[in-house]
Amino acid sequence: MDHYSISGYVIGLLDFPEYMIWDRFNEFTCPAATPHMTFTIIAKDYEEACILPDGAQLLVESSLNRTYKLGGSTHFLHTQGEVVSSIIVNNDYSECILNIEPSFCSLHADFEKQTLINCEIVTEIRKILTGRLAVDRGLCLHSCVINYNGNGVLFSAVTKTGKSTHAHFWQEVFPGTEIINGDNGFCRVLDDCPFVFGAPWCGDSNEYINKTLPVSAIVFIERAPENSIEKLGALDAFMRLSARCYMPFWDKDLVNKTMDTVEYMTREVACYLLKCRPDRDAVRIAHHELFGT
């Protein structure tokens, strides 16, 4: 079993062929320990993997998959022909079985095909991690995360609005600033304190570092002709933060848990709205408001 530390969890990957293990996981390798989450690969035909016993409760259905609750587990059934035919995860999201079409498990294919398989599997691992975060007072926020003098600051915005550009300006204006993740903030409340974790899922930015920081501020960015920043009230912060989270939409109980975490974070973490141009002056204005200098 290979072991990785992601979002404060020791994650074990059992029976994974080497080409199914994402190279970005290497940054998060950790010594062998009792895993908080275990993912197991099983080769199983679609017809067998997608048989459900009587009594399964349908949670959500789309053209691509169906999700059921059955006793102490959740079953994700995919369409035929996909790499991952189905997923079974227990109630606390600590044990997960990925049923893979046998033709993919025994594959001796070219690099492009293996990359596709790898991509589908790590996408499913992220999905299950989202569920585990919800269970443990956590969430994933669409954001660019920086480390400024040991402070975790999350910049969130609609795609292509400029959150990464703004973060890179922080690196220019304040040398030593690190980008922990270029597209996602994986957060957990530990001992009543919100923390943000580095993680390998970072969109197209290819920017990620394995570090953990207390969350100092969350800044929502909007484009504007002039630079200005204001601290948000609780309701406005709640609405903006909940809109930027990746929700475990397949389970209403997990969604409710995520919303509880959103509410807690907006009470404990200062949230701001930065209306700005893509320039260095916006960084200076934000820095003054966040850190008083």
Secondary structure by P-SEA (a helix, b strand, c coil): cbbbbccccbbbbcccccccccccccccccccccccbbbbbbbcccccccccccccccccccccbbbbbcccbbbbbbcccccccbbbbcccccbbbbbcccccccccccaaaaaaaaaaaaaaaaaaaaaaaaacccccccbbbbbcccbbbbbbccccccaaaaaaaaaaacccccccccccccccccccbbbbbbccccccccccccccccccbbbbbbbccccbbbbbcaaaaaaaaaaacccccccaaaaaaaaaaaaaaaacbbbbbbbccccaaaaaaaaaaaccc
